[in-house]
């Protein structure tokens, strides 16, 4: 697919580039054979945050750790075995979610990942190994110092005190360096994976399409922040912890076996010898604590997942209140909102209460283990020490080694809650990935009905060729629409509420991909959308007016002139002011600001979706006259209910809701034109549609 180059300062929404629909009727195929199909190309340019060539100031720098190549294609869809019970299918789904997370996450160490990933990873592993050596050195020092104290050997004691500080300094330096490298891996891995997922989320309007499809992807903002942070932090800690525990256990089991030797005793007349009795005791002790933790904490994963979901829902409710504060205040809906917040917060507290019970039980095991671990080896070594076969230094060395081995074996006891929390977070981010996988597969597959995008062949600005718009499950919304709009035409799309006008507009803009037929644009033309509720970004008012381009693409004087033309001249002195403009501006002011954007960007095609609904009739007339005067060559497509807007349009098409999908039933010239018209009567009225009279 070739790409068109946009002019400076020109932006607009880019329709999706999607696959060909397989659901074509024979009549459509015959009609398509009668006229040449245009070459498929890229649709109008979309908004770009980059500055134009004449923009002032240095370009924005990319995040230095947002590295890597484009993500590989999504994995194939995995359907559950129909023979599984619902419970088994749910378990299989959860297992696959973890697998799906790793399919993407492991790419950080792959060819398209971070070039520093492997050096830092190897560095952390080497530091862990070296630090085990220092731990062994301190363990040997522990034996020597107590032996010297027992023998009252002052020279040895002073010597050991002198070498203790270098041992501690070396071990501490290794730990500090290990923390730095480990946290750097976590930070860069999170940056890499976040950048990758957000890029997929924003591509082709998927962040919008997720609202239209079913799936477990609610509250994506929480998944992309808190869940993704936990999902990338915990595995690094786990792997480092497991390796450290394994090496520690391996090293100090040898110490225990060597120091403790065999324990012999007589029981019921039988002579019993236990080789490596300290090692055996450490294994049994760890098995008891780990088994207890596994049994007690078996519900940790589900409770952590439920708690995270409840927290995300509470954040979403609070965000909704903040975003709609003006409407809530005007309607006096505080009590109802408080009721909703209380319900969400109550759900959070209930989940926390259940999780608290789990933490209490695991804390009991963990605390009990930590209290018993230092005492058990001393009690076990006491008989040998009392009979003189073990020195005090050996007893203390054995106690230190036993504590290290027990800590290594009890790693699960201390980290099971974090493991459960990671499990829940990884599944939540993986479920978002799976929803994005589905949208991406649908874009590339011919098995789904998808709207095509291309270029017009006869000079028309926009052509809807046998366009049908459906839901993602195939339910028809708009059926078999064929329209050609010429450069400079101002077309009003009318129809009763629910007839599919806004859906048709979203299909034209590429935000709605499902359906059949094609939307073709004049090559190289730029589309700009004005929705009913304009988006006001955070930051300065200057940025809000220039959005989605960079604020300094235009001078203060140019932006002030645009505000003056739309009746916002009283805001010119506040262009550099940072304020919550989304909450400060009224609905009418936001729509005026959107028209100021339109004048600055000066596109070729503009789509107005109820863009003047918050304005009074006089202000609406002024806005439309300004657009017609300032942009005389722009092609306008308006969706509106107000009959007064007909005066500013040259043509009116009407959609009517019908069973099986809305149809275009009327195409009327509001202003007589001599230009060549489209071929709508041939394709639409002849197929059974009810034609309107052309004046």
C-alpha positions as CSV (number, residue, x, y, z in Angstrom):
1,X,0.0,0.0,0.0
2,X,1.5,3.3,-1.0
3,X,1.5,6.2,1.3
4,X,0.6,9.8,0.6
5,X,2.6,12.7,1.9
6,X,0.6,15.3,3.9
7,X,1.1,19.0,3.5
8,X,2.4,21.0,6.4
9,X,-0.1,21.6,9.1
10,X,-2.7,19.3,7.5
11,X,-4.1,16.5,9.5
12,X,-7.1,14.3,9.8
13,X,-8.4,10.9,10.8
14,X,-7.0,8.0,8.8
15,X,-9.4,5.1,8.0
16,X,-8.1,1.6,8.6
17,X,-6.4,-0.3,5.8
18,X,-8.3,-3.6,6.0
19,X,-8.7,-6.8,4.0
20,X,-11.2,-7.6,1.3
21,X,-14.7,-8.8,2.2
22,X,-15.7,-12.2,1.0
23,X,-19.4,-11.5,1.4
24,X,-20.2,-10.0,-2.1
25,X,-23.5,-10.6,-3.9
26,X,-23.6,-11.5,-7.5
27,X,-25.3,-8.3,-8.4
28,X,-22.5,-6.3,-6.8
29,X,-19.8,-8.4,-8.6
30,X,-21.5,-7.7,-11.9
31,X,-21.7,-4.0,-11.2
32,X,-18.1,-3.9,-10.2
33,X,-17.1,-5.5,-13.5
34,X,-18.9,-2.8,-15.4
35,X,-16.7,0.0,-14.1
36,X,-12.9,0.0,-13.5
37,X,-11.8,-0.4,-9.8
38,X,-9.4,2.2,-8.6
39,X,-6.0,1.2,-7.4
40,X,-5.9,0.5,-3.7
41,X,-4.0,3.0,-1.8
42,X,-3.7,4.8,1.5
43,X,-6.7,6.8,2.6
44,X,-6.4,10.5,3.7
45,X,-3.6,11.4,6.0
46,X,-4.3,11.1,9.7
47,X,-3.2,13.6,12.4
48,X,0.5,13.6,13.1
49,X,2.0,14.9,16.3
50,X,5.2,15.7,14.4
51,X,5.9,19.3,13.6
52,X,5.9,20.6,10.1
53,X,9.1,21.6,8.4
54,X,8.7,25.2,9.2
55,X,7.9,24.6,12.9
56,X,10.0,26.2,15.5
57,X,11.9,24.5,18.3
58,X,13.6,21.1,18.5
59,X,11.7,18.0,17.7
60,X,10.3,16.0,20.6
61,X,12.6,13.3,21.8
62,X,11.5,9.7,21.9
63,X,11.7,7.8,25.2
64,X,15.3,6.5,25.2
65,X,14.3,3.1,26.5
66,X,11.3,2.7,24.2
67,X,13.4,0.5,21.9
68,X,12.7,-2.5,19.6
69,X,11.2,-3.4,16.3
70,X,7.5,-3.8,15.4
71,X,5.8,-6.6,17.2
72,X,5.4,-9.9,15.3
73,X,2.0,-11.0,14.1
74,X,-0.4,-12.2,16.8
75,X,-0.5,-15.9,17.7
76,X,-3.2,-18.0,16.2
77,X,-6.5,-18.0,18.0
78,X,-6.8,-20.9,20.5
79,X,-10.3,-22.3,21.0
80,X,-11.1,-24.4,24.1
81,X,-11.8,-28.1,23.8
82,X,-15.6,-28.4,23.5
83,X,-15.4,-31.6,25.7
84,X,-14.1,-29.6,28.6
85,X,-16.4,-28.7,31.5
86,X,-16.8,-24.9,32.1
87,X,-14.5,-25.1,35.1
88,X,-11.8,-27.0,33.0
89,X,-12.2,-24.5,30.1
90,X,-11.7,-21.6,32.5
91,X,-8.6,-23.2,33.9
92,X,-7.3,-23.8,30.3
93,X,-8.0,-20.2,29.5
94,X,-6.1,-18.9,32.5
95,X,-3.1,-21.1,31.6
96,X,-3.1,-19.8,28.0
97,X,-3.3,-16.2,29.3
98,X,0.1,-16.7,31.0
99,X,1.5,-18.3,27.9
100,X,0.1,-15.4,25.8
101,X,1.8,-12.9,28.2
102,X,5.2,-14.6,27.7
103,X,4.8,-14.8,23.9
104,X,5.1,-11.0,23.8
105,X,7.1,-10.3,27.0
106,X,10.0,-12.5,26.1
107,X,10.6,-10.4,22.9
108,X,12.5,-8.0,25.1
109,X,15.4,-10.5,25.0
110,X,14.8,-11.3,21.3
111,X,16.2,-9.9,18.1
112,X,13.8,-7.0,18.1
113,X,14.2,-6.3,21.8
114,X,16.5,-4.1,23.9
115,X,20.2,-4.5,23.0
116,X,21.1,-4.0,26.7
117,X,18.8,-6.8,27.9
118,X,21.2,-9.7,27.7
119,X,24.3,-7.8,29.1
120,X,22.3,-6.6,32.1
121,X,20.7,-10.0,32.6
122,X,24.1,-11.8,32.5
123,X,25.5,-9.2,34.8
124,X,22.8,-9.8,37.4
125,X,23.4,-13.5,37.2
126,X,27.2,-13.1,37.7
127,X,26.7,-10.8,40.6
128,X,24.4,-13.3,42.3
129,X,27.1,-16.0,41.9
130,X,29.9,-13.8,43.2
131,X,27.7,-12.7,46.2
132,X,27.2,-16.4,47.1
133,X,30.9,-16.6,47.4
134,X,31.0,-13.7,49.8
135,X,28.2,-15.3,51.8
136,X,30.3,-18.4,52.1
137,X,33.3,-16.3,53.2
138,X,31.2,-14.7,55.9
139,X,29.9,-18.1,57.0
140,X,33.5,-19.4,57.4
141,X,34.4,-16.2,59.2
142,X,31.5,-16.9,61.6
143,X,33.0,-20.2,62.5
144,X,36.5,-18.9,62.9
145,X,35.5,-16.0,65.2
146,X,33.6,-18.2,67.6
147,X,36.4,-20.7,67.7
148,X,38.8,-18.0,68.4
149,X,36.6,-16.6,71.2
150,X,36.2,-20.1,72.6
151,X,40.0,-20.5,72.7
152,X,40.5,-16.9,73.9
153,X,42.9,-16.3,71.0
154,X,43.2,-12.5,70.9
155,X,45.4,-12.3,67.9
156,X,43.1,-14.3,65.7
157,X,40.1,-12.4,67.0
158,X,41.7,-9.0,66.0
159,X,42.7,-10.4,62.6
160,X,39.2,-11.6,61.9
161,X,37.7,-8.3,63.0
162,X,40.1,-6.6,60.5
163,X,39.0,-8.7,57.5
164,X,35.3,-8.6,58.4
165,X,34.9,-5.0,57.2
166,X,36.2,-5.8,53.7
167,X,33.9,-8.8,53.5
168,X,30.9,-6.7,54.4
169,X,31.9,-3.9,52.1
170,X,32.4,-6.3,49.2
171,X,29.1,-8.0,49.8
172,X,27.2,-4.8,50.2
173,X,28.7,-3.4,47.0
174,X,27.7,-6.4,45.1
175,X,24.1,-6.2,46.5
176,X,23.8,-2.5,45.6
177,X,25.1,-3.1,42.1
178,X,22.8,-6.1,41.8
179,X,19.8,-3.9,42.8
180,X,20.7,-1.3,40.3
181,X,21.0,-3.8,37.4
182,X,17.9,-5.7,38.4
183,X,15.8,-2.6,38.6
184,X,17.2,-1.3,35.4
185,X,16.1,-4.5,33.7
186,X,12.7,-4.1,35.2
187,X,12.4,-0.4,34.1
188,X,13.6,-1.0,30.6
189,X,11.5,-4.2,30.2
190,X,8.4,-2.3,31.3
191,X,9.2,0.5,29.0
192,X,9.8,-1.8,26.0
193,X,6.6,-3.9,26.6
194,X,4.5,-0.8,27.4
195,X,5.6,0.9,24.3
196,X,4.8,-2.2,22.3
197,X,1.3,-2.8,23.7
198,X,0.3,0.9,23.6
199,X,1.5,1.0,19.9
200,X,-0.8,-1.9,19.1
201,X,-3.6,-0.4,21.2
202,X,-3.5,3.0,19.4
203,X,-3.0,1.5,15.9
204,X,-5.9,1.7,13.5
205,X,-8.3,3.0,16.1
206,X,-8.2,-0.2,18.1
207,X,-8.5,1.7,21.4
208,X,-11.9,2.8,20.1
209,X,-12.9,-0.5,18.5
210,X,-12.4,-2.3,21.9
211,X,-15.5,-0.5,23.1
212,X,-17.4,-2.1,20.3
213,X,-16.4,-5.8,20.7
214,X,-16.8,-8.3,23.4
215,X,-14.0,-9.6,25.5
216,X,-12.1,-9.2,28.8
217,X,-10.5,-5.9,28.2
218,X,-12.3,-3.4,30.4
219,X,-10.3,-0.6,32.0
220,X,-7.3,-0.9,29.6
221,X,-5.7,2.1,31.4
222,X,-5.3,0.1,34.6
223,X,-3.9,-2.9,32.7
224,X,-1.4,-0.7,30.8
225,X,-0.1,0.9,34.0
226,X,-0.4,-1.0,37.3
227,X,-0.9,-4.5,35.9
228,X,1.9,-4.1,33.4
229,X,4.2,-2.7,36.0
230,X,3.7,-5.7,38.3
231,X,3.8,-8.1,35.4
232,X,7.4,-6.9,34.4
233,X,8.8,-6.3,37.9
234,X,7.9,-9.5,39.6
235,X,9.4,-12.0,37.1
236,X,12.8,-10.4,37.4
237,X,12.6,-10.5,41.2
238,X,11.4,-14.1,41.0
239,X,14.2,-15.3,38.7
240,X,16.9,-13.6,40.7
241,X,15.4,-14.9,43.9
242,X,15.1,-18.5,42.6
243,X,18.7,-18.5,41.3
244,X,20.0,-17.0,44.6
245,X,17.9,-19.6,46.6
246,X,19.2,-22.5,44.5
247,X,22.9,-21.5,44.7
248,X,22.6,-20.7,48.4
249,X,20.9,-24.0,49.1
250,X,23.4,-26.0,47.0
251,X,26.4,-24.3,48.6
252,X,25.3,-24.4,52.2
253,X,23.9,-27.9,52.1
254,X,27.4,-29.0,51.5
255,X,28.5,-26.9,54.5
256,X,25.8,-28.5,56.7
257,X,26.7,-32.0,55.4
258,X,30.3,-31.4,56.1
259,X,29.9,-29.9,59.6
260,X,27.1,-31.9,60.9
261,X,28.2,-35.3,59.6
262,X,26.1,-38.2,60.8
263,X,23.9,-38.3,63.9
264,X,23.8,-41.6,65.8
265,X,21.5,-42.5,68.6
266,X,19.8,-45.5,70.1
267,X,16.0,-45.9,70.0
268,X,14.2,-48.8,71.5
269,X,17.4,-50.9,71.5
270,X,18.1,-50.0,67.9
271,X,21.1,-48.1,66.8
272,X,20.1,-45.4,64.3
273,X,22.4,-43.3,62.2
274,X,21.2,-40.4,60.1
275,X,23.8,-39.2,57.6
276,X,23.8,-35.5,57.0
277,X,21.2,-35.0,59.7
278,X,21.3,-31.2,59.5
279,X,20.6,-31.4,55.8
280,X,17.7,-33.8,56.4
281,X,16.3,-31.6,59.1
282,X,16.5,-28.5,56.8
283,X,14.7,-30.4,54.0
284,X,11.9,-31.6,56.3
285,X,11.5,-28.2,57.9
286,X,11.3,-26.5,54.6
287,X,8.8,-29.1,53.2
288,X,6.5,-28.5,56.2
289,X,6.5,-24.8,55.8
290,X,6.2,-24.8,52.0
291,X,3.4,-27.4,52.1
292,X,1.6,-25.3,54.7
293,X,1.9,-22.2,52.6
294,X,0.7,-24.0,49.4
295,X,-2.4,-25.3,51.2
296,X,-3.2,-22.1,53.1
297,X,-2.6,-19.8,50.1
298,X,-4.2,-21.9,47.4
299,X,-6.9,-19.2,46.8
300,X,-4.3,-16.3,46.7
301,X,-4.3,-16.1,42.9
302,X,-8.0,-15.7,42.4
303,X,-8.4,-13.3,45.3
304,X,-5.5,-11.1,44.0
305,X,-7.1,-11.1,40.6
306,X,-10.5,-10.1,42.0
307,X,-9.0,-7.4,44.1
308,X,-7.1,-5.9,41.2
309,X,-10.3,-5.9,39.1
310,X,-12.2,-4.2,41.9
311,X,-9.5,-1.6,42.3
312,X,-9.6,-0.9,38.5
313,X,-13.4,-0.5,38.5
314,X,-13.2,2.0,41.4
315,X,-10.6,4.0,39.5
316,X,-12.8,4.0,36.5
317,X,-15.9,5.2,38.4
318,X,-13.9,8.0,40.0
319,X,-12.4,9.0,36.6
320,X,-15.9,9.1,35.1
321,X,-17.1,11.5,37.9
322,X,-14.1,13.8,37.3
323,X,-14.6,13.8,33.5
324,X,-18.3,14.5,33.8
325,X,-18.2,16.8,36.8
326,X,-20.1,19.7,35.1
327,X,-23.0,17.6,34.0
328,X,-23.2,15.9,37.4
329,X,-23.1,19.2,39.2
330,X,-25.8,20.8,37.0
331,X,-28.1,17.8,37.5
332,X,-27.4,17.5,41.2
333,X,-26.4,13.9,40.9
334,X,-23.9,13.9,43.7
335,X,-26.0,11.5,45.9
336,X,-26.4,9.0,43.1
337,X,-22.7,9.2,42.2
338,X,-21.9,8.8,45.9
339,X,-24.1,5.7,45.9
340,X,-22.2,4.3,42.9
341,X,-18.8,5.1,44.4
342,X,-19.8,3.5,47.7
343,X,-20.9,0.3,45.9
344,X,-17.6,0.1,44.0
345,X,-15.6,1.0,47.1
346,X,-17.5,-1.5,49.2
347,X,-16.6,-4.2,46.6
348,X,-13.0,-3.2,47.0
349,X,-13.2,-3.5,50.8
350,X,-14.8,-6.9,50.6
351,X,-12.1,-8.2,48.3
352,X,-9.5,-6.7,50.6
353,X,-11.1,-8.4,53.6
354,X,-10.9,-11.8,51.9
355,X,-7.3,-11.1,50.9
356,X,-6.5,-10.0,54.4
357,X,-7.5,-13.4,55.7
358,X,-5.1,-15.0,53.3
359,X,-2.3,-12.7,54.3
360,X,-3.0,-13.5,58.0
361,X,-2.7,-17.2,57.4
362,X,0.5,-16.9,55.3
363,X,1.9,-14.5,57.9
364,X,1.4,-17.1,60.6
365,X,3.4,-19.6,58.6
366,X,6.1,-17.1,57.6
367,X,6.5,-15.6,61.1
368,X,6.6,-19.0,62.8
369,X,9.2,-20.2,60.3
370,X,11.4,-17.2,60.9
371,X,11.3,-17.7,64.7
372,X,12.0,-21.4,64.6
373,X,14.7,-21.4,61.9
374,X,17.6,-19.9,64.0
375,X,16.8,-22.1,67.1
376,X,16.4,-25.5,65.4
377,X,20.0,-26.0,64.2
378,X,21.4,-25.0,67.7
379,X,19.1,-27.6,69.3
380,X,20.1,-30.2,66.8
381,X,23.8,-29.5,67.3
382,X,23.7,-29.3,71.1
383,X,24.2,-33.0,71.8
384,X,27.4,-33.1,69.7
385,X,28.7,-29.8,71.2
386,X,28.1,-31.1,74.7
387,X,29.9,-34.4,74.0
388,X,32.8,-32.4,72.5
389,X,32.6,-33.6,68.9
390,X,31.6,-30.1,67.7
391,X,33.2,-26.8,68.5
392,X,31.3,-23.6,69.3
393,X,32.4,-22.2,65.9
394,X,31.1,-25.2,64.1
395,X,27.8,-24.9,65.9
396,X,27.5,-21.2,64.9
397,X,28.6,-21.9,61.4
398,X,25.9,-24.7,61.2
399,X,23.3,-22.3,62.6
400,X,24.2,-19.7,60.0
401,X,24.2,-22.2,57.1
402,X,21.0,-23.7,58.3
403,X,19.3,-20.3,58.3
404,X,20.5,-19.6,54.8
405,X,19.3,-23.1,53.5
406,X,16.0,-22.7,55.3
407,X,15.6,-19.2,53.7
408,X,16.4,-20.6,50.3
409,X,13.9,-23.5,50.7
410,X,11.4,-21.1,52.2
411,X,11.6,-18.7,49.3
412,X,8.1,-19.7,48.2
413,X,6.7,-19.0,51.7
414,X,7.9,-15.4,51.6
415,X,7.0,-14.7,48.0
416,X,3.8,-16.6,47.4
417,X,1.6,-13.5,47.8
418,X,3.7,-11.6,45.2
419,X,3.6,-14.6,42.9
420,X,-0.2,-14.6,43.2
421,X,-0.3,-10.9,42.5
422,X,1.9,-11.3,39.4
423,X,-0.2,-14.1,38.2
424,X,-3.4,-12.0,38.3
425,X,-1.7,-9.0,36.7
426,X,-0.1,-11.0,33.9
427,X,-3.5,-12.5,33.0
428,X,-5.1,-9.1,32.9
429,X,-2.6,-7.6,30.5
430,X,-2.6,-10.9,28.5
431,X,-6.4,-10.7,28.1
432,X,-6.0,-7.2,26.7
433,X,-3.3,-8.5,24.3
434,X,-5.8,-11.3,23.2
435,X,-8.4,-8.7,22.4
436,X,-5.9,-6.8,20.4
437,X,-4.9,-10.0,18.7
438,X,-8.5,-10.6,17.6
439,X,-8.7,-7.1,16.1
440,X,-5.4,-7.5,14.3
441,X,-6.3,-10.9,12.9
442,X,-9.6,-9.5,11.7
443,X,-7.8,-6.7,9.9
444,X,-5.6,-9.1,8.0
445,X,-8.0,-12.0,7.5
446,X,-10.4,-12.5,4.6
447,X,-12.7,-14.5,6.8
448,X,-14.2,-11.3,8.3
449,X,-16.3,-8.8,6.5
450,X,-14.1,-5.7,6.3
451,X,-14.6,-2.3,4.6
452,X,-11.9,-1.6,2.0
453,X,-10.3,1.8,1.4
454,X,-8.8,3.0,-1.8
455,X,-8.6,6.0,-4.2
456,X,-11.3,7.3,-6.4
457,X,-10.8,7.0,-10.2
458,X,-13.0,9.8,-11.6
459,X,-11.9,12.8,-9.6
460,X,-14.6,12.5,-6.9
461,X,-13.5,13.6,-3.4
462,X,-15.2,10.7,-1.7
463,X,-17.0,7.5,-3.0
464,X,-19.0,5.0,-1.1
465,X,-19.1,1.9,-3.3
466,X,-21.7,-0.7,-2.2
467,X,-20.9,0.2,1.4
468,X,-22.5,-1.9,4.1
469,X,-21.7,-1.4,7.7
470,X,-22.2,-4.2,10.2
471,X,-21.4,-5.0,13.8
472,X,-18.5,-7.3,14.6
473,X,-21.0,-10.2,14.8
474,X,-22.3,-9.5,11.3
475,X,-25.5,-7.6,12.3
476,X,-26.2,-5.1,9.6
477,X,-26.4,-1.4,10.6
478,X,-26.2,0.4,7.2
479,X,-26.9,-1.5,4.1
480,X,-25.7,-1.1,0.5
481,X,-24.9,2.6,0.3
482,X,-23.4,4.0,-2.9
483,X,-22.6,7.7,-3.0
484,X,-20.1,10.0,-4.8
485,X,-19.2,13.4,-3.4
486,X,-17.4,15.8,-5.6
487,X,-14.8,18.3,-4.5
488,X,-16.3,21.4,-2.8
489,X,-19.7,19.8,-2.2
490,X,-21.3,20.3,1.2
491,X,-23.4,17.3,2.0
492,X,-25.9,17.0,4.9
493,X,-26.6,13.5,6.1
494,X,-30.0,13.4,7.8
495,X,-32.3,10.8,9.3
496,X,-34.0,9.9,12.5
497,X,-32.0,8.9,15.6
498,X,-30.7,5.4,15.4
499,X,-30.8,5.3,11.6
500,X,-27.0,4.7,11.4
501,X,-25.8,8.2,10.5
502,X,-22.9,8.4,13.1
503,X,-22.0,4.8,12.3
504,X,-21.7,5.6,8.6
505,X,-19.5,8.6,9.5
506,X,-17.3,6.4,11.6
507,X,-17.0,3.9,8.7
508,X,-16.0,6.8,6.4
509,X,-13.3,7.9,9.0
510,X,-12.1,4.3,9.3
511,X,-13.0,3.9,12.9
512,X,-15.6,1.3,12.1
513,X,-14.0,-1.5,10.1
514,X,-16.7,-4.1,9.9
515,X,-18.8,-4.5,6.8
516,X,-18.3,-4.8,3.1
517,X,-17.8,-2.5,0.1
518,X,-15.3,0.3,0.0
519,X,-14.7,3.9,1.0
520,X,-12.5,5.6,-1.6
521,X,-10.9,9.0,-1.3
522,X,-9.3,11.4,-3.8
523,X,-5.6,10.6,-3.8
524,X,-3.6,12.6,-1.3
525,X,-6.5,14.3,0.3
526,X,-6.7,15.1,4.1
527,X,-9.7,14.3,6.3
528,X,-10.5,16.2,9.5
529,X,-13.2,15.1,12.0
530,X,-15.2,17.3,14.3
531,X,-17.1,15.1,16.8
532,X,-20.0,16.2,18.9
533,X,-17.8,16.2,22.0
534,X,-14.4,17.7,21.1
535,X,-11.4,16.3,22.8
536,X,-9.5,18.9,24.9
537,X,-6.0,17.6,25.9
538,X,-4.2,18.6,29.0
539,X,-1.7,21.5,29.0
540,X,-1.9,25.0,27.6
541,X,-4.8,26.4,25.6
542,X,-2.5,26.8,22.7
543,X,-1.9,23.1,22.6
544,X,-5.7,22.5,22.9
545,X,-6.3,24.7,19.8
546,X,-3.5,23.2,17.7
547,X,-4.3,19.6,18.6
548,X,-3.6,17.0,17.2
549,X,-0.6,18.9,15.7
550,X,2.2,20.4,17.8
551,X,1.4,23.7,19.5
552,X,4.2,25.6,17.8
553,X,3.2,24.6,14.3
554,X,1.4,28.0,14.3
555,X,2.4,31.3,15.8
556,X,0.5,32.9,18.7
557,X,-0.8,35.4,16.2
558,X,-2.2,32.8,13.9
559,X,-3.9,30.9,16.7
560,X,-5.3,34.2,18.1
561,X,-6.7,35.0,14.7
562,X,-8.5,31.6,14.5
563,X,-10.0,32.1,18.0
564,X,-11.2,35.5,17.0
565,X,-13.0,34.1,13.9
566,X,-14.9,31.6,16.0
567,X,-15.9,34.0,18.7
568,X,-13.3,33.1,21.4
569,X,-11.3,36.3,21.2
570,X,-11.6,36.7,25.0
571,X,-9.4,33.6,25.4
572,X,-6.5,35.0,23.3
573,X,-4.6,36.3,26.3
574,X,-4.7,32.9,28.0
575,X,-3.1,30.8,25.2
576,X,0.0,30.1,27.3
577,X,-2.0,29.3,30.4
578,X,-2.1,25.7,31.7
579,X,-5.4,24.8,33.1
580,X,-8.0,22.0,33.2
581,X,-9.6,23.3,30.0
582,X,-11.7,20.3,29.5
583,X,-13.5,21.2,32.8
584,X,-13.2,25.0,32.4
585,X,-14.7,25.4,28.9
586,X,-18.4,25.0,28.3
587,X,-19.8,22.6,25.7
588,X,-20.4,25.5,23.3
589,X,-16.9,26.9,23.8
590,X,-15.4,23.4,23.2
591,X,-17.2,23.2,19.8
592,X,-16.1,26.7,18.9
593,X,-12.5,25.7,19.7
594,X,-12.9,22.7,17.4
595,X,-13.9,25.0,14.6
596,X,-10.7,27.1,15.3
597,X,-8.7,23.8,14.9
598,X,-10.5,23.3,11.6
599,X,-9.5,26.7,10.3
600,X,-5.8,26.1,11.4
601,X,-5.5,22.7,9.8
602,X,-7.3,23.6,6.6
603,X,-8.1,20.1,5.4
604,X,-9.6,19.0,2.1
605,X,-12.5,17.1,3.7
606,X,-14.2,17.8,7.0
607,X,-16.8,15.6,8.7
608,X,-19.1,17.4,11.2
609,X,-20.8,14.9,13.5
610,X,-23.3,17.0,15.4
611,X,-20.5,19.5,15.7
612,X,-22.8,22.5,16.4
613,X,-25.3,20.8,18.7
614,X,-24.1,22.8,21.7
615,X,-24.4,26.2,19.9
616,X,-27.5,28.4,19.6
617,X,-28.9,29.0,16.1
618,X,-27.2,32.3,15.7
619,X,-23.8,31.0,16.8
620,X,-24.3,27.9,14.6
621,X,-25.0,30.1,11.6
622,X,-21.9,32.1,12.3
623,X,-19.7,29.0,12.5
624,X,-21.0,27.6,9.3
625,X,-20.6,31.0,7.4
626,X,-17.0,31.2,8.8
627,X,-16.1,27.8,7.5
628,X,-17.7,28.4,4.1
629,X,-15.9,31.8,3.8
630,X,-12.5,30.8,5.2
631,X,-12.4,27.3,3.5
632,X,-14.4,27.8,0.3
633,X,-12.9,24.7,-1.4
634,X,-13.3,22.3,1.5
635,X,-15.7,19.3,1.1
636,X,-18.1,19.1,4.0
637,X,-20.0,16.0,5.2
638,X,-22.4,17.0,8.1
639,X,-24.4,14.8,10.3
640,X,-27.1,16.8,12.1
641,X,-30.8,17.0,13.0
642,X,-31.3,20.8,12.7
643,X,-33.1,21.8,9.5
644,X,-31.5,25.2,9.7
645,X,-28.2,23.7,8.5
646,X,-29.6,22.9,5.1
647,X,-28.9,26.6,4.2
648,X,-25.2,25.9,4.4
649,X,-25.2,22.7,2.3
650,X,-25.5,22.0,-1.3
651,X,-26.9,18.5,-1.0
652,X,-28.9,16.4,1.4
653,X,-28.9,12.6,1.7
654,X,-31.3,10.8,4.1
655,X,-31.0,7.5,5.8
656,X,-34.0,5.5,7.0
657,X,-33.9,2.7,9.5
658,X,-35.2,-0.5,8.2
659,X,-35.3,-4.2,9.1
660,X,-31.9,-5.6,8.1
661,X,-30.1,-2.3,8.2
662,X,-30.6,1.4,7.4
663,X,-30.8,2.4,3.7
664,X,-30.2,5.6,1.9
665,X,-33.6,6.6,0.6
666,X,-33.2,10.2,-0.6
667,X,-30.5,12.2,-2.3
668,X,-31.5,15.8,-3.0
669,X,-29.8,18.9,-4.4
670,X,-30.3,21.8,-2.0
671,X,-28.5,24.1,-4.5
672,X,-28.8,23.5,-8.2
673,X,-25.5,22.5,-9.7
674,X,-24.4,21.9,-13.3
675,X,-21.6,19.6,-12.3
676,X,-21.8,15.9,-13.2
677,X,-23.6,13.9,-10.4
678,X,-23.0,10.4,-9.1
679,X,-24.4,7.1,-10.2
680,X,-26.6,6.5,-7.2
681,X,-29.9,6.0,-9.1
682,X,-28.4,3.2,-11.2
683,X,-27.1,1.1,-8.3
684,X,-29.4,2.0,-5.4
685,X,-32.8,2.8,-6.7
686,X,-32.7,-0.1,-9.1
687,X,-32.1,-2.6,-6.3
688,X,-35.4,-1.9,-4.6
689,X,-34.5,1.3,-2.6
690,X,-37.0,4.1,-2.4
691,X,-35.6,7.0,-4.4
692,X,-35.9,10.6,-3.5
693,X,-36.6,13.4,-6.0
694,X,-33.6,15.3,-7.3
695,X,-34.3,19.0,-7.6
